[in-house]
Amino acid sequence: YMTGGVVAILGAVGDNFAAGMTGGMTFVLDTDGMFQARLNADSVIAQRVQSVYWSNLLAAMIEEHAAETDSAFAKGLLAQWAAALPKFWQVCPKEMLQRLKHPLTEAALA
């Protein structure tokens, strides 16, 4: 289970994803369109990335991964970022929503 940190998953996840997630944040690239079917949404919210802050953080994480590993896949995502970003899900525990320094949506800033 996840209790803290921020993780980007650049591929499919298994069944019951996010069960026991009490902290942290994940970004999941939905490569096969099955993410929602595999998500355990009991204690988390899952949404597409909806804020500039979180989009920039995700891109920076992938950029770091690409630089450290020379991953062609990560470089391809970055090269086609406008098409790749809508394929990501952002997952956050419900209990963390009020404690986030940066809200999940731009609307929450208004």
ZAMARGU-4260 file (C-alpha; in steps of 0.2 Angstrom, whole numbers, plus 5000, padded with zeros to 4 digits):
<rodrens>
0) 5000/5000/5000 | 5005/5018/4998 | 5007/5030/5012 | 5017/5045/5004 | 5026/5052/4990
5) 5022/5054/4971 | 5024/5041/4958 | 5021/5040/4940 | 5017/5023/4932 | 5020/5022/4914
10) 5009/5007/4910 | 4995/4996/4916 | 4991/4992/4934 | 4984/4976/4941 | 4967/4973/4949
15) 4962/4982/4965 | 4974/4996/4962 | 4975/5009/4976 | 4968/4997/4989 | 4975/5003/5006
20) 4982/5019/4998 | 4981/5032/5013 | 4994/5045/5007 | 5004/5051/4992 | 4998/5053/4974
25) 5000/5042/4959 | 4999/5046/4940 | 4994/5031/4930 | 4996/5030/4911 | 4981/5021/4905
30) 4989/5011/4891 | 4975/4999/4888 | 4959/5008/4893 | 4956/4997/4908 | 4962/5008/4923
35) 4945/5012/4930 | 4940/4993/4930 | 4956/4989/4940 | 4954/5004/4952 | 4948/5001/4970
40) 4940/5018/4972 | 4934/5015/4990 | 4946/5027/4998 | 4953/5037/4983 | 4947/5049/4969
45) 4954/5046/4952 | 4953/5060/4938 | 4962/5065/4923 | 4975/5078/4927 | 4966/5095/4928
50) 4979/5108/4934 | 4994/5116/4927 | 5004/5112/4943 | 5001/5094/4943 | 5003/5093/4924
55) 5020/5101/4926 | 5025/5090/4940 | 5021/5074/4930 | 5030/5080/4915 | 5046/5084/4926
60) 5045/5067/4933 | 5045/5059/4916 | 5059/5071/4910 | 5069/5065/4925 | 5066/5047/4921
65) 5070/5049/4903 | 5086/5058/4907 | 5091/5045/4920 | 5087/5030/4910 | 5087/5035/4892
70) 5070/5028/4890 | 5063/5030/4872 | 5046/5027/4879 | 5047/5042/4891 | 5055/5053/4877
75) 5040/5048/4866 | 5028/5053/4879 | 5036/5070/4881 | 5038/5073/4862 | 5019/5070/4861
80) 5014/5078/4878 | 4998/5085/4872 | 4992/5068/4866 | 4999/5059/4881 | 4993/5069/4896
85) 4974/5065/4893 | 4979/5047/4895 | 4985/5049/4913 | 4974/5047/4928 | 4978/5056/4944
90) 4974/5046/4960 | 4974/5054/4977 | 4967/5047/4994 | 4951/5056/4999 | 4958/5059/5016
95) 4972/5069/5008 | 4962/5081/4998 | 4961/5095/5011 | 4979/5093/5015 | 4986/5096/4998
100) 4997/5111/4995 | 4991/5112/4977 | 4973/5108/4973 | 4969/5095/4960 | 4959/5107/4949
105) 4962/5125/4944 | 4943/5128/4949 | 4948/5124/4967 | 4960/5139/4966 | 4945/5151/4962
</rodrens>
